[in-house]
């Protein structure tokens, strides 16, 4: 796969991760596996195209307490609950990638 194609696939994965994590933050599913299956079925490309995004989703959910703790620690003079859900989704992805991803 060319670098250009790899970057495009990773971008698509990040977009899917942001979409899913935003929805997840509003309505926590009772069955994560089933919810992810349904989500990826609605995407334009096959699920394996979004593998990078799915890794981000699982990583954020697994480490959500620590990631939110970091956000709370950095959000001076701002209540955590006032942060827009889409902004939190972006922060979750960014902090996960900086803290937990090696590449």
Backbone as CSV, one residue per row, in Angstrom:
resi,resn,N_x,N_y,N_z,CA_x,CA_y,CA_z,C_x,C_y,C_z
1,UNK,0.848,-1.169,0.000,0.000,0.000,0.000,0.897,1.236,0.000
2,UNK,0.579,2.205,-0.841,1.376,3.430,-0.923,1.165,4.275,0.334
3,UNK,2.102,5.176,0.583,1.973,6.071,1.735,0.694,6.897,1.653
4,UNK,0.370,7.355,0.444,-0.838,8.160,0.257,-2.085,7.364,0.624
5,UNK,-2.137,6.122,0.172,-3.285,5.260,0.477,-3.344,4.953,1.976
6,UNK,-2.178,4.735,2.592,-2.131,4.454,4.033,-2.629,5.656,4.827
7,UNK,-2.184,6.859,4.461,-2.644,8.070,5.146,-4.147,8.242,4.988
8,UNK,-4.666,7.978,3.804,-6.111,8.101,3.565,-6.882,7.097,4.417
9,UNK,-6.366,5.887,4.506,-7.035,4.861,5.305,-7.006,5.227,6.790
10,UNK,-5.884,5.748,7.268,-5.799,6.166,8.671,-6.735,7.346,8.936
11,UNK,-6.817,8.281,8.001,-7.735,9.415,8.141,-9.172,8.905,8.228
12,UNK,-9.534,7.986,7.331,-10.882,7.396,7.371,-11.134,6.727,8.715
13,UNK,-10.125,6.043,9.233,-10.252,5.389,10.533,-10.475,6.385,11.653
14,UNK,-9.741,7.492,11.615,-9.921,8.530,12.639,-11.321,9.144,12.554
15,UNK,-11.782,9.392,11.353,-13.131,9.958,11.183,-14.160,8.994,11.769
16,UNK,-14.035,7.721,11.445,-14.974,6.722,11.980,-14.875,6.666,13.503
17,UNK,-13.668,6.719,14.044,-13.489,6.690,15.498,-14.169,7.896,16.142
18,UNK,-13.986,9.075,15.565,-14.627,10.276,16.108,-16.147,10.151,16.065
19,UNK,-16.671,9.675,14.947,-18.121,9.513,14.827,-18.646,8.540,15.877
20,UNK,-17.957,7.408,15.995,-18.430,6.399,16.939,-18.322,6.900,18.377
21,UNK,-17.176,7.472,18.730,-16.970,7.901,20.113,-17.922,9.025,20.506
22,UNK,-18.269,9.891,19.554,-19.266,10.923,19.827,-20.605,10.270,20.169
23,UNK,-21.050,9.350,19.323,-22.322,8.658,19.567,-22.268,7.851,20.861
24,UNK,-21.139,7.189,21.104,-20.942,6.384,22.307,-21.060,7.246,23.560
25,UNK,-20.536,8.469,23.509,-20.568,9.342,24.687,-21.989,9.807,25.019
26,UNK,-22.856,9.807,24.039,-24.241,10.240,24.248,-25.125,9.083,24.685
27,UNK,-24.854,7.890,24.151,-25.709,6.734,24.412,-24.841,5.485,24.529
28,UNK,-24.417,5.164,25.749,-23.563,3.994,25.958,-24.310,2.718,25.589
29,UNK,-23.734,1.912,24.711,-24.421,0.679,24.295,-24.344,-0.391,25.371
30,UNK,-25.327,-1.262,25.389,-25.302,-2.374,26.333,-24.377,-3.481,25.841
31,UNK,-24.164,-3.554,24.529,-23.299,-4.570,23.929,-22.372,-3.885,22.928
32,UNK,-21.154,-3.613,23.351,-20.200,-2.877,22.525,-19.921,-3.599,21.213
33,UNK,-19.719,-4.898,21.250,-19.416,-5.649,20.027,-20.533,-5.528,19.000
34,UNK,-21.750,-5.675,19.449,-22.905,-5.574,18.546,-23.057,-4.144,18.026
35,UNK,-22.849,-3.182,18.898,-22.964,-1.787,18.492,-21.903,-1.436,17.442
36,UNK,-20.681,-1.920,17.636,-19.618,-1.690,16.651,-19.937,-2.373,15.325
37,UNK,-20.470,-3.582,15.389,-20.837,-4.286,14.163,-21.853,-3.473,13.374
38,UNK,-22.868,-2.998,14.054,-23.900,-2.191,13.409,-23.314,-0.902,12.839
39,UNK,-22.443,-0.259,13.617,-21.813,0.983,13.160,-21.007,0.759,11.885
40,UNK,-20.151,-0.262,11.887,-19.294,-0.483,10.726,-20.071,-0.973,9.505
41,UNK,-21.198,-1.628,9.711,-22.046,-2.023,8.576,-22.603,-0.795,7.855
42,UNK,-22.742,0.301,8.577,-23.299,1.511,7.971,-22.236,2.368,7.273
43,UNK,-20.979,1.962,7.379,-19.901,2.729,6.763,-19.780,2.405,5.274
44,UNK,-19.137,3.284,4.565,-19.004,3.179,3.111,-18.123,2.010,2.672
45,UNK,-17.092,1.725,3.456,-16.120,0.687,3.075,-16.204,-0.491,4.040
46,UNK,-15.577,-1.614,3.693,-15.611,-2.783,4.580,-14.962,-2.483,5.941
47,UNK,-15.377,-3.209,6.937,-14.915,-2.974,8.308,-13.398,-2.985,8.426
48,UNK,-12.709,-3.871,7.706,-11.254,-3.959,7.844,-10.552,-2.678,7.370
49,UNK,-11.206,-1.900,6.519,-10.641,-0.618,6.081,-10.487,0.325,7.278
50,UNK,-11.332,0.165,8.274,-11.363,1.044,9.441,-10.656,0.439,10.653
51,UNK,-9.774,-0.515,10.433,-9.105,-1.202,11.544,-8.374,-0.231,12.463
52,UNK,-7.716,0.764,11.888,-7.016,1.753,12.699,-8.007,2.500,13.592
53,UNK,-9.141,2.894,13.042,-10.168,3.571,13.818,-10.741,2.693,14.912
54,UNK,-10.919,1.424,14.595,-11.452,0.508,15.606,-10.452,0.330,16.741
55,UNK,-9.174,0.322,16.417,-8.145,0.262,17.459,-8.242,1.497,18.367
56,UNK,-8.448,2.653,17.767,-8.605,3.885,18.543,-9.836,3.796,19.440
57,UNK,-10.944,3.338,18.885,-12.183,3.221,19.662,-11.963,2.349,20.884
58,UNK,-11.417,1.156,20.676,-11.189,0.243,21.808,-10.208,0.846,22.802
59,UNK,-9.170,1.499,22.300,-8.170,2.093,23.181,-8.729,3.222,24.026
60,UNK,-9.527,4.073,23.407,-10.143,5.177,24.160,-11.076,4.625,25.226
61,UNK,-11.923,3.689,24.857,-12.883,3.143,25.822,-12.150,2.448,26.965
62,UNK,-11.123,1.703,26.648,-10.352,0.997,27.682,-9.676,1.970,28.646
63,UNK,-9.223,3.103,28.138,-8.443,4.043,28.939,-9.199,5.334,29.245
64,UNK,-10.520,5.312,29.150,-11.313,6.529,29.266,-11.127,7.232,30.611
65,UNK,-11.015,6.495,31.686,-10.875,7.133,33.001,-9.578,7.937,33.083
66,UNK,-8.493,7.364,32.620,-7.211,8.068,32.654,-7.198,9.246,31.681
67,UNK,-7.762,9.044,30.493,-7.807,10.133,29.502,-8.650,11.286,30.030
68,UNK,-9.828,10.989,30.577,-10.670,12.047,31.132,-9.991,12.727,32.316
69,UNK,-9.242,11.969,33.102,-8.494,12.553,34.210,-7.484,13.576,33.727
70,UNK,-6.824,13.264,32.625,-5.865,14.223,32.050,-6.571,15.473,31.544
71,UNK,-7.711,15.276,30.899,-8.469,16.434,30.406,-8.920,17.299,31.580
72,UNK,-9.441,16.660,32.625,-9.878,17.408,33.815,-8.720,18.199,34.419
73,UNK,-7.555,17.579,34.457,-6.386,18.241,35.026,-5.907,19.433,34.217
74,UNK,-6.209,19.430,32.935,-5.757,20.517,32.058,-6.834,21.566,31.792
75,UNK,-8.054,21.282,32.154,-9.167,22.187,31.876,-9.322,23.186,33.019
76,UNK,-8.378,24.083,33.131,-8.413,25.089,34.194,-9.567,26.056,33.958
77,UNK,-10.262,26.378,35.046,-11.372,27.330,34.999,-12.468,26.905,34.022
78,UNK,-12.631,25.609,33.846,-13.680,25.111,32.945,-14.211,23.804,33.511
79,UNK,-15.501,23.728,33.675,-16.122,22.504,34.181,-16.086,21.428,33.102
80,UNK,-15.672,20.235,33.467,-15.564,19.125,32.523,-16.895,18.866,31.819
81,UNK,-17.978,18.917,32.553,-19.300,18.631,31.985,-19.762,19.675,30.970
82,UNK,-19.095,20.811,30.923,-19.455,21.855,29.952,-18.720,21.693,28.629
83,UNK,-17.763,20.799,28.566,-17.032,20.576,27.317,-17.963,19.872,26.342
84,UNK,-18.073,20.404,25.148,-18.959,19.819,24.134,-18.554,18.375,23.843
85,UNK,-19.531,17.520,23.631,-19.267,16.095,23.395,-18.371,15.865,22.186
86,UNK,-18.540,16.637,21.129,-17.685,16.453,19.948,-16.258,16.879,20.264
87,UNK,-16.104,17.940,21.062,-14.763,18.357,21.478,-14.102,17.271,22.325
88,UNK,-14.886,16.650,23.211,-14.352,15.550,24.012,-13.927,14.378,23.136
89,UNK,-14.717,14.072,22.128,-14.352,12.969,21.225,-13.017,13.261,20.547
90,UNK,-12.837,14.489,20.103,-11.574,14.883,19.471,-10.428,14.774,20.468
91,UNK,-10.640,15.284,21.671,-9.606,15.198,22.710,-9.297,13.746,23.072
92,UNK,-10.325,12.924,23.166,-10.115,11.503,23.483,-9.204,10.840,22.452
93,UNK,-9.504,11.067,21.180,-8.692,10.462,20.111,-7.262,10.991,20.174
94,UNK,-7.127,12.299,20.283,-5.790,12.897,20.285,-4.952,12.429,21.469
95,UNK,-5.530,12.454,22.651,-4.779,12.040,23.840,-4.463,10.561,23.781
96,UNK,-5.407,9.738,23.318,-5.114,8.314,23.178,-3.925,8.096,22.260
97,UNK,-3.930,8.754,21.115,-2.829,8.558,20.165,-1.501,9.037,20.739
98,UNK,-1.510,10.147,21.455,-0.257,10.658,22.025,0.261,9.795,23.165
99,UNK,-0.639,9.274,23.986,-0.221,8.542,25.182,-0.012,7.045,24.956
100,UNK,-0.802,6.438,24.100,-0.817,4.979,24.036,-0.352,4.378,22.722
101,UNK,-0.343,5.151,21.664,0.068,4.614,20.362,1.568,4.775,20.213
102,UNK,2.211,3.758,19.720,3.665,3.810,19.526,4.026,4.374,18.174
103,UNK,3.142,4.239,17.157,3.425,4.698,15.796,2.268,5.481,15.267
